[in-house]
């Protein structure tokens, strides 16, 4: 056999081996899996992810579930947990002196405090004493409608005397929280769920299942594009007058990836009294629920930031809120107004199904 023929055979063999190796190392097929659980942050949380196998999904979804549960214990202001210094601990003890807290809780409190002025003082985590009055009234109205009432303004104003954010004293070196006013209490409801969702999302993005969507009761965080050929995940905005999230209860659909969509509205936690709806989103300025709109949905990357923004913008009149959103980089919004008409920022139109966006829009 001559040298040229031997060389040709070697080349063929190498090409065949290379093809075999390439075939053997081809990207695995990804399948869609789902997990759902209830109780954490008082809502149903669902995780959908594309993973190479069930085992990978189960491992990542369970890691996410465990993180949600841990953060829920830290951010809970109603319950105590063995070995956990949480928001309830802070509210009970910080008036007597500094309380050392876990890093995640400290960061959430620090972030909420630093954002207050930037959000035009529409969201105040130190409003706990006022929010408790509304929480108690809502509980009575839902559990015993015959005894329903609205907190009187004098009581609300007395509670508001203990809501100065500057009385929350933070020490980052020691990771401690103290209250200069012993009667102050914190309520992190405007940010806690979104903040937790973002921490979970960042964990998943660094793992073997970065293609996912988390729905934490109105806080939606999308990861990388679905691994089925689509570019985007579809995120539904609920019709405020709908009862359940069926196709007829969807008023708009947004198509996104690597972004959050967080909605605040008057239709989730509320009670009706004398023909007026009293929802759970309370203005620090009036100490009352606002009635500027039915809902607002914020589109931006960070779910914790989106959670704060959705509350802030919901508490602003539409025109003021729109001007505010348009002043922010990387933030878009969709409003459902009182007449159920929809308004959105120009940038939001690129995500909206009503403007032609779909799962395959780049």
C-alpha positions in Angstrom: 0.0 0.0 0.0 1.5 3.3 -1.0 2.0 6.3 1.3 -0.7 8.4 -0.3 -3.3 5.7 0.3 -2.2 5.2 3.9 -2.4 9.0 4.5 -5.9 9.0 3.0 -7.0 6.2 5.2 -5.7 8.0 8.3 -7.5 11.2 7.3 -10.8 9.2 6.9 -10.3 7.5 10.2 -9.6 10.8 12.0 -12.7 12.4 10.4 -14.8 9.5 11.4 -13.5 9.6 14.9 -14.1 13.4 15.1 -17.6 12.9 13.9 -18.1 10.2 16.5 -16.8 12.4 19.2 -18.9 15.3 18.0 -22.0 13.0 18.0 -21.1 11.7 21.4 -20.8 15.2 22.8 -23.9 16.7 21.2 -26.1 18.9 23.4 -28.6 16.9 25.4 -32.3 17.2 24.7 -34.1 19.5 27.3 -37.5 18.7 28.6 -39.9 21.0 30.5 -40.7 20.2 34.1 -42.8 21.9 36.8 -43.0 22.2 40.5 -45.6 24.0 42.6 -45.8 24.6 46.3 -48.0 26.7 48.7 -47.5 28.5 52.0 -44.3 30.3 51.4 -44.9 34.1 51.3 -48.6 33.2 51.7 -49.0 32.4 48.0 -48.7 29.6 45.5 -45.2 29.5 43.9 -44.6 27.7 40.7 -41.3 26.9 39.0 -41.1 25.8 35.3 -37.7 24.9 34.0 -36.1 23.2 31.0 -33.6 20.6 32.2 -31.8 17.6 30.6 -33.6 15.2 32.9 -36.0 14.9 35.8 -33.3 14.5 38.4 -31.6 17.8 37.4 -34.9 19.7 37.6 -35.9 18.1 40.9 -32.5 19.1 42.4 -32.7 22.7 41.2 -36.4 23.2 42.0 -35.9 21.8 45.5 -32.9 24.1 46.0 -35.2 27.0 45.0 -38.0 25.8 47.3 -35.6 25.6 50.2 -34.3 29.1 49.6 -37.8 30.5 49.4 -38.7 28.8 52.7 -35.6 30.1 54.4 -36.2 33.7 53.2 -39.8 33.5 54.1 -38.8 32.6 57.7 -36.4 35.6 57.8 -38.8 38.1 56.3 -41.9 36.9 58.3 -43.2 39.5 60.8 -46.0 37.4 62.2 -44.3 34.1 63.2 -41.2 32.9 65.0 -39.0 30.0 63.9 -36.5 28.0 66.0 -33.0 29.4 65.6 -34.1 32.2 63.3 -33.7 35.9 64.0 -36.3 37.3 61.7 -38.5 40.4 61.1 -40.7 39.6 64.1 -37.7 39.4 66.3 -36.6 42.8 65.0 -40.0 44.4 65.7 -40.1 42.9 69.2 -36.5 43.7 70.2 -34.9 46.5 68.1 -36.6 49.2 70.2 -34.5 48.1 73.2 -31.2 47.8 71.3 -29.4 46.6 68.2 -30.5 43.2 66.9 -28.1 41.2 64.7 -29.9 39.7 61.7 -29.1 37.4 58.8 -27.4 39.0 55.8 -30.4 38.7 53.5 -32.7 40.4 56.0 -30.2 43.1 56.6 -29.8 43.7 52.9 -33.5 43.9 52.3 -34.0 46.4 55.1 -31.1 48.5 53.9 -32.3 48.4 50.3 -35.8 49.4 51.2 -34.6 52.3 53.4 -32.2 53.6 50.7 -35.0 53.4 48.0 -37.6 55.4 50.0 -36.6 58.9 48.9 -36.0 57.7 45.3 -39.6 56.4 45.3 -41.0 59.8 46.2 -41.8 58.5 49.8 -44.6 56.4 48.4 -43.2 53.2 50.0 -42.2 53.3 53.7 -41.2 50.1 55.3 -41.5 51.8 58.7 -45.3 52.1 58.2 -45.9 48.8 60.1 -48.1 50.4 62.8 -50.4 51.8 60.3 -50.5 48.7 58.1 -51.4 46.6 61.1 -54.5 48.6 61.7 -55.6 48.0 58.1 -54.6 44.3 58.3 -56.7 43.9 61.4 -59.7 45.6 59.8 -59.4 43.4 56.7 -59.3 40.3 58.9 -62.5 41.3 60.7 -64.3 42.2 57.4 -63.4 38.9 55.8 -64.1 36.7 58.8 -67.1 38.5 60.3 -68.6 40.8 57.7 -71.3 42.0 60.1 -68.6 43.7 62.2 -66.7 45.2 59.3 -65.2 48.6 59.9 -62.7 51.1 58.5 -59.9 52.3 60.8 -60.7 55.9 62.0 -58.4 58.6 60.9 -57.5 59.7 64.5 -56.2 56.2 65.3 -54.3 56.1 61.9 -52.7 59.4 62.6 -51.6 58.3 66.1 -50.0 55.2 64.6 -48.3 57.3 61.9 -46.4 59.2 64.6 -44.2 56.1 64.8 -43.3 55.7 61.1 -40.1 57.8 60.6 -37.7 55.8 58.4 -34.8 57.7 60.0 -35.5 56.0 63.3 -34.4 52.8 61.7 -30.7 52.6 62.6 -28.5 50.2 60.6 -25.0 49.1 61.3 -23.6 47.2 58.2 -20.3 46.3 60.0 -22.2 44.4 62.7 -25.3 43.6 60.6 -27.6 45.0 63.2 -30.9 46.8 63.2 -32.1 49.2 66.0 -35.1 51.5 66.4 -34.7 55.0 67.8 -38.5 54.9 68.3 -39.5 51.9 70.5 -43.0 52.0 69.0 -41.8 51.7 65.4 -42.4 48.5 63.5 -41.3 47.4 60.1 -43.4 45.9 57.3 -41.5 44.6 54.3 -44.5 43.5 52.3 -43.8 45.9 49.4 -40.5 44.2 48.6 -40.0 40.9 50.4 -41.5 38.5 47.9 -39.8 40.1 44.9 -36.5 40.4 46.8 -36.7 36.7 47.6 -37.6 35.8 44.0 -34.6 37.6 42.7 -32.2 35.8 45.0 -33.7 32.5 43.9 -33.5 33.5 40.3 -29.8 34.4 40.6 -29.1 31.0 42.2 -30.8 29.2 39.3 -29.1 31.3 36.7 -25.7 30.1 38.0 -26.8 26.4 38.0 -27.5 23.7 35.3 -31.1 25.0 34.8 -30.9 28.7 33.7 -34.0 28.4 31.5 -36.9 28.9 33.9 -39.8 31.0 34.9 -40.8 31.6 38.5 -44.3 32.8 39.4 -44.6 33.8 43.0 -48.1 35.2 43.2 -47.9 38.2 40.9 -44.1 38.3 41.0 -42.8 36.7 37.8 -39.1 36.3 37.1 -38.1 34.8 33.8 -34.7 33.2 33.2 -33.1 32.4 29.9 -35.2 31.6 26.9 -37.2 28.3 26.9 -35.2 25.4 25.5 -37.9 24.4 23.0 -37.2 26.9 20.2 -39.1 29.8 21.6 -37.4 33.1 22.5 -39.7 34.3 25.2 -41.9 33.2 28.0 -45.5 34.5 28.1 -46.5 36.4 31.2 -50.2 37.1 31.7 -51.6 40.3 33.2 -54.8 39.4 35.1 -58.0 41.2 34.4 -58.7 42.9 37.7 -62.4 41.8 37.5 -61.5 38.2 36.8 -61.9 35.5 39.4 -59.3 33.0 38.3 -56.5 33.1 35.9 -58.2 31.5 32.8 -57.8 32.7 29.2 -60.8 35.0 29.6 -59.3 36.6 32.7 -56.1 37.7 30.9 -56.2 41.4 29.9 -52.7 41.5 28.3 -49.8 39.1 27.8 -46.1 40.2 27.9 -43.4 38.1 26.2 -40.0 38.3 27.9 -36.9 36.5 28.9 -34.3 37.4 31.6 -36.7 40.0 33.0 -39.2 40.4 35.8 -42.9 41.3 35.6 -44.4 42.4 38.9 -48.0 43.5 39.3 -49.6 45.4 42.1 -53.4 45.7 42.1 -56.6 46.3 44.1 -58.0 42.8 43.5 -55.9 40.5 45.6 -56.2 41.5 49.3 -59.1 43.7 50.0 -62.5 44.1 51.6 -65.6 46.0 50.7 -67.3 48.3 53.1 -70.3 50.6 52.4 -69.7 50.1 48.7 -66.0 51.1 48.7 -63.2 48.7 48.1 -60.3 49.0 50.6 -57.3 47.2 49.3 -54.0 46.4 51.1 -51.8 49.0 49.4 -51.8 52.0 51.8 -50.4 55.5 51.0 -48.0 56.8 53.7 -49.2 60.3 52.8 -53.0 59.8 53.2 -52.8 56.6 55.4 -55.6 55.2 53.1 -55.8 53.0 50.0 -55.5 54.9 46.8 -58.0 54.5 43.9 -55.9 55.9 41.0 -56.0 52.6 38.9 -56.8 48.9 39.1 -53.3 47.6 38.6 -49.8 48.4 37.4 -47.2 46.0 36.1 -43.5 46.8 36.1 -41.1 45.3 33.6 -37.4 45.3 34.6 -34.6 42.9 35.4 -34.5 42.8 39.2 -37.6 41.3 40.8 -37.0 43.0 44.1 -36.7 46.4 42.5 -39.8 45.7 40.4 -41.7 44.8 43.5 -40.9 48.1 45.1 -41.6 50.0 41.9 -45.0 48.4 41.4 -46.1 49.5 44.8 -44.8 53.0 44.4 -46.3 53.5 41.0 -49.6 52.1 42.0 -49.8 54.7 44.7 -49.1 57.6 42.2 -51.7 59.1 39.9 -51.3 57.7 36.4 -49.7 60.8 34.9 -47.2 61.2 37.8 -46.4 57.5 37.7 -45.8 57.5 34.0 -43.5 60.4 34.2 -41.6 58.7 37.0 -41.3 55.4 35.1 -40.1 57.1 32.0 -37.3 58.8 34.0 -35.9 55.4 35.0 -33.4 53.4 32.9 -34.4 49.8 32.0 -37.9 50.1 33.4 -41.3 49.8 31.6 -44.8 49.7 32.9 -48.4 48.7 31.9 -51.4 50.3 33.7 -54.9 49.0 33.9 -56.9 52.1 34.7 -60.2 52.4 36.5 -62.2 52.2 33.3 -60.2 49.0 32.5 -58.4 50.7 29.6 -54.7 49.8 29.2 -51.9 52.3 29.0 -48.2 51.4 28.7 -44.9 53.0 28.2 -43.5 53.0 24.7 -40.8 50.4 25.6 -43.5 48.1 27.0 -45.1 47.9 23.6 -42.2 45.7 22.4 -43.3 43.0 25.0 -47.0 43.3 24.5 -49.1 40.8 22.7 -51.6 43.5 21.8 -48.7 45.2 19.8 -47.7 42.0 18.0 -45.1 40.5 20.4 -45.1 36.7 20.8 -43.0 33.8 22.0 -40.7 34.1 19.0 -40.2 37.9 18.9 -36.5 38.8 19.4 
